[in-house]
Amino acid sequence: MARRALCVGINEFKSLPMSSWLSGCVNDANDISRTLKSRGFTSRNITVLRDKDATRKKVMAALDKLVDGAAPGDHLVFTFSSHGTQVPSTPGDPDETDGLDEAFACYDIRSAGDGWDRKTVIIDNELRDVFARVPEGVLVEVLLDTCHSGTGLKDLDDIQQAMLLGRRPRFLPPPTPKGLRRAREIRDATPREADRKSLLELIKPPRGTAKPVLFAACRPDQTASDATFDNRPNGAFTYLFLKALAE
């Protein structure tokens, strides 16, 4: 039985202002890696990508390597701590009922027009397709310490208010006022129940493949945040998850 893991933590972003950087994501990745080593994973089978090493290309390549060659009885772990955001669905996408794809920000995230460049984020459907290649009988655990939807914290004013309360939400709104208005229009025209699919996408694999176990920092209508514990930044979810696991 093989045990392999990929842990990603991104505090700094190449093209984002420092006001949008995070503080606890790298600690999240390091802490999870340390915990896995205490539970039978070896250093050579754990890949940790931090900040500038966590470009979309490198994360997807490492994720492909993680799942390729998996055999029944193996244990795979993928963790991702960063910003979450949304991008408009591609025209004619039959998997999206709400007009927006949930996306996870990589180090090289950049804007394209009024939205985020899809080539610099990881779309939820892409993760689903990767995990669909894992054969049945493999334990796949996925921990996402990001915001999964814009519905919980969808405006700049909300983000600023949260920061005044000592929280740094892990959500990026669209990069321009026009993009933000368009995202609001799409959300307002969509039934609330469609938001649930952002967390369900990853655990609906084709028959005959592994069914991932998803640990998510928040519901689609909530937000994940950086927090400080004993003067050290972490994702609130990752810190409390590992604390509960230790206990």
Salt bridges, closest charged atoms under 4 A:
ASP28 OD2 - ARG170 NH1 3.04
ASP31 OD1 - ARG34 NH1 2.94
ASP31 OD2 - ARG232 NH1 2.90
ASP53 OD1 - LYS58 NZ 3.72
ASP64 OD1 - ARG133 NH2 3.37
ASP68 OD1 - ARG133 NH2 2.85
ASP95 OD2 - ARG128 NH2 3.14
GLU96 OE1 - LYS197 NZ 2.50
ASP98 OD1 - LYS197 NZ 3.99
ASP101 OD2 - ARG118 NH1 3.01
GLU102 OE1 - LYS197 NZ 2.71
ASP114 OD2 - LYS178 NZ 3.91
ASP117 OD2 - ARG110 NH2 3.10
ASP117 OD1 - LYS119 NZ 3.58
ASP124 OD2 - LYS197 NZ 3.60
GLU126 OE2 - ARG56 NH2 2.90
ASP129 OD1 - ARG128 NH2 3.36
GLU141 OE1 - HIS75 NE2 2.66
ASP145 OD1 - ARG170 NH1 3.38
ASP155 OD1 - ARG184 NE 2.70
GLU185 OE1 - ARG182 NH1 3.63
ASP195 OD2 - ARG192 NE 3.36
GLU201 OE1 - ARG128 NH1 2.77
ASP221 OD2 - ARG192 NH2 3.82
ASP221 OD1 - ARG219 NE 3.20
ASP226 OD1 - ARG170 NH2 2.61
GLU247 OE2 - LYS243 NZ 2.89
